[in-house]
Amino acid sequence: MLRIQSKLARALGAFGLAAAVALVAGCGGGGGSSGTPTSTTSSTSSTSSTTTGSTSSTGTTTLAAGAPVSSTPATLASNQVAVVVAANTISNAANIPMVSVRVCAPSTTTCQTIDNVQVDTMSYGLRLAKDALNSTMLSALSAETVSGKAVAECAGFADGNTWGTVRTADLTISGETALSVPIHVLGDLPQSAAGGTSNRCASGTLNDTSSAIASHGILGIGTAKFDCGSNCASTTVDVYYGCTTVGSTTTCTDMVVPEAQQVTNPVRLFATDNNGVILNMPAVTAAGSTSASGFLTFGIGTQANNVLPGSGIKQMTTDHYGNMQTASLSGTSTNAAFFDTGSNGLFYADSLTRCLPSIDFYCPASTVSRTPSVTGFNGTTASVALSIGNAQNLFNDGGYAYNNIGGVLSGTAFDFGMPFFYGRTVYVNYDSAADGSIGVSSSAFIAF
């Protein structure tokens, strides 16, 4: 589930929504059956830092973010890749974990390495902005076809939709390779081509550029294998479309698409180390850090470096799409909870003061503590100690990695976004079921 509130950019007027909730059928609150594992244990940063703070004559607290922190080993194994949260040339959004992905036209040496691809634990499959691909690569990646029509997808976002073709690529992340992976290229179709029953992508804002999604792409490594699954393979649900071009005019209409041709989590297609992922991020200070470097390990129990701890963790079963059964805070229950690196804050309902009435970040006068409890579908419950600081003060302090940024989430859900992951090792064990159907029994968990 991609939910990115843009960084305050050292100025209150820069508040705004950069991008938000992703796939209609495949993310945080969308659909589910019993799902996949995730686990977390504490992690220690290899670099420590200190922060300072003062109060100006106007009463605004001036903070200074801590120095860079890192938990990345000196040498990464072939099943590991560095994950970096830092300033970049794409956007000034905070808490965006990035990796590099190498994309190749299938069975060729026509390749391009794409940097600054966001890691998203609550979506499924690789999505790349068209503007991140060079012209050679864009031409070399062929669009998938079903019944003679080019396959396209309309993925829903909170402030619009994302529209583009589904293409096939060979993907390499560190030393792991997945062949012939269906990926989503954003922004390579005109909006006038969008059609279908609901016409969701035919009007309004399309979030199809790197600046709109605050990255060059989104690497969805969540619990499901396919982003829609049997729903889209058996009926039209305004997600997948078939496109035909006559002259200079392209027209797209709803279409059933087999699972094998839907956008797919590439980790599931690795030859080995394909049964889960482990994300390790360093701890950051209360004032945040200018950058935070961690690492993603592929596979669980397949190599010596990805063994699941035998004790000290609490396994919590999710549905097929990674949702917990419920969460509660101060006696108020939610109907959904999930752990999502694609959200750059802790989003939930609270009575805390917003930074501005129209802005979804919280700005309490002083840092407050919150301890929500989370319950998995296996009945296991865990409490999570969190802090919510003043987003305006924090975002103005020069940092990019924060563990205490909170914001409003409408409805009854708790989105444990990127702040949750600092200082933890989180294991996401994949659902053994092959598809993305609602109601499929699965083995997902998150362990504390």
BELZI-V83614 format. One record per backbone hydrogen bond with DSSP energy under -0.5 kcal/mol. CO is the residue of the C=O (numbers start at 1). NH is the residue of the N-H. If there is no record, write none. Layout:
<<CO/NH> <CO/NH>>
//
This chain:
<<1/3> <3/5> <3/344> <4/6> <4/18> <4/19> <8/11> <8/14> <11/14> <12/15> <16/6> <16/18> <19/4> <23/27> <27/30> <29/31> <32/439> <33/320> <35/444> <36/318> <38/447> <39/427> <41/425> <52/64> <54/62> <56/59> <60/56> <61/63> <62/54> <64/52> <66/290> <69/293> <70/46> <77/80> <78/175> <79/298> <81/296> <83/294> <84/86> <84/98> <85/292> <91/88> <95/97> <97/119> <98/84> <99/117> <101/103> <101/114> <102/172> <103/112> <104/170> <105/108> <109/111> <110/105> <112/103> <112/114> <113/115> <114/101> <116/118> <116/216> <116/217> <117/99> <118/120> <118/219> <120/123> <120/221> <122/28> <123/222> <125/220> <126/184> <127/218> <128/186> <129/132> <130/133> <134/138> <135/139> <136/140> <137/141> <140/142> <142/168> <144/151> <146/149> <149/146> <150/243> <151/166> <152/241> <153/155> <153/164> <155/162> <157/160> <160/157> <161/207> <162/155> <163/187> <164/153> <165/167> <165/185> <166/144> <167/183> <169/181> <170/104> <171/178> <172/102> <173/176> <176/173> <177/271> <178/171> <181/169> <182/264> <183/167> <183/185> <184/128> <184/186> <185/188> <186/130> <190/193> <191/194> <193/252> <199/202> <205/161> <205/207> <206/208> <208/130> <209/213> <210/214> <210/215> <216/129> <217/118> <218/127> <218/220> <219/120> <219/221> <220/125> <223/431> <225/265> <228/231> <229/232> <229/233> <230/234> <231/234> <231/235> <232/257> <235/237> <239/154> <240/255> <241/152> <242/253> <243/150> <244/251> <246/249> <248/250> <249/246> <251/244> <253/242> <258/261> <259/262> <263/227> <264/126> <264/266> <265/268> <266/269> <267/270> <269/179> <275/430> <276/299> <277/428> <278/280> <278/297> <279/281> <279/426> <280/295> <281/423> <285/288> <288/66> <289/400> <289/401> <291/69> <292/85> <293/71> <293/72> <294/83> <295/280> <296/81> <297/278> <303/306> <304/307> <306/301> <314/448> <316/446> <317/377> <318/35> <319/36> <319/322> <323/319> <324/337> <326/375> <327/334> <328/373> <329/332> <331/333> <332/329> <334/327> <336/414> <337/324> <338/340> <338/416> <340/343> <342/3> <343/418> <345/347> <345/417> <346/348> <346/407> <347/415> <353/363> <356/359> <360/408> <361/355> <362/391> <368/388> <370/386> <372/384> <373/328> <374/382> <375/325> <375/326> <376/379> <380/376> <382/374> <383/385> <384/372> <384/386> <386/370> <388/368> <389/391> <390/394> <391/395> <392/396> <394/397> <394/399> <395/10> <397/65> <400/95> <400/402> <401/289> <404/389> <404/406> <405/346> <406/362> <407/348> <411/413> <412/335> <414/338> <414/416> <415/347> <415/417> <416/340> <417/420> <418/421> <418/422> <419/422> <421/424> <423/43> <424/281> <424/426> <425/41> <425/427> <426/279> <427/429> <428/277> <429/37> <437/440> <440/34> <444/37> <444/318> <445/38> <447/40>>
//
